[in-house]
């Protein structure tokens, strides 16, 4: 026989969790769960990083961190709450924007909570996974197109076009240290990125520059390539493979990191 008092208590616990989520109190929400909680938006994680089971409170923390890195909600509306035994069923609607590109989508959802001794021990979300994946993949495609255009602009010498794709707080990191070679080191902001390109023009003469492979993964695009450079100050030439990682959020580059043969730069810069 169902216990109406327990059903009402369980619904109140779940409603409080939605209130905590709306307040941004993720630690408070997680405190309402058992240590062995299983938190699962139904779907294949290879298609979307939030899908699949997340285990325990540490898993929930990782889930909400990933959520913040992947999407933002423009609306989140729990509508109807139903209780039966140890289960609470919630229907609702949300609208979201993918962090990577600003692609928006919206859909209805059903969330099922399992409770044990006044705490949430299980969560499953059923929603339009195909629509989420389509928006996410669209973001990856948009990011890929942005990065490919950046390399085309570099080949054309249009540095202003490149800088226009960057967020004002861009982190720009190129290997080791500026003490090893003037183009290396970490810089910050649009002016920092601009100073990188000025230093490249002043110190590097490219004999080749070949982006060879592009891989889009969530909010990151990885570019693998090769270049040949003659150091203008010494006339010494070297070649190196390189990997560039550009992180894009809301259509703007927020972090660029280059991995290259910094020892070759160091050697070329010494007489």
C-alpha positions, 0 to 999 in steps of 0.5 A: 500500500502506498504511503501518502505521507511518504509520497508527499515528503519525497515530492517535497525533497525533489522540489527542494532540489530543483530550488537548489539548482535554480539558486546555483547551489550545487553542493546543497543539491548533492547533499540531498543525495546518497553516497552511492547515488547514480545520476544518469541522463539517458544516452550515449556519452560518445555522442554527448558528454553529459549522457550516461551514468555518473556514480556517487557524489564525486560523479555528480560534481563532475556532471555539473562541472561538465554541464557548465562547460557544455551548455547554459540553460536559457529556461528551465521549467519543472511543471508536474510532480507525481509520486509513487512509492520510492519514485518521483516523476517530474515533467518539464521543459527547458531551452539551452544554448551550447557553450561552444557556438551559441547554438540553441535548442529546446525540448520537453523532458521527464526526470525520474528520482528514486529516494531512499531514507529521505535522500535521492539514490537514483536519477534518470533523465529522458529527453530528446537526445537526438536534438541535443546531439544535433545541436552539439555536433552543429557546434563542433562543425561551427568551431571547426569552420572557425578554426579553418578560417583562422588558418586561411587568414594567417596564410593571407596575412590577415591578422586583424581577422584572426583577432576578431575571432578571439574573446577579450580574455583570450589566453594565448600560450605558445610552448616554453618561455619568451627567454628561450625564443621571443615567440614562445611563452604565455600572453593574455588578452587581444593585445597579448595575442596581437603581440604574438603575431608581431613577434612572429613577423619580427623573428620567424621566416616561414619556409613552410606552414602546413595545417594537416589535420583538424579534429573538433571535440566539444568546445576544442579544435585540435590542429596538427601540422608542420612548419619550417622556420628560419630565425631572422636573427641568426639565419638558422633553419629548423623544422618541427611538427606542432599541435594547436588546441583552440578552445571556443566558447560562444563563438569566440576563442578563449584559449590557444595553446601550441605544443611544438619543439621548443628546443629547436626554437631555443637552438635556432635563436642562439648564434 
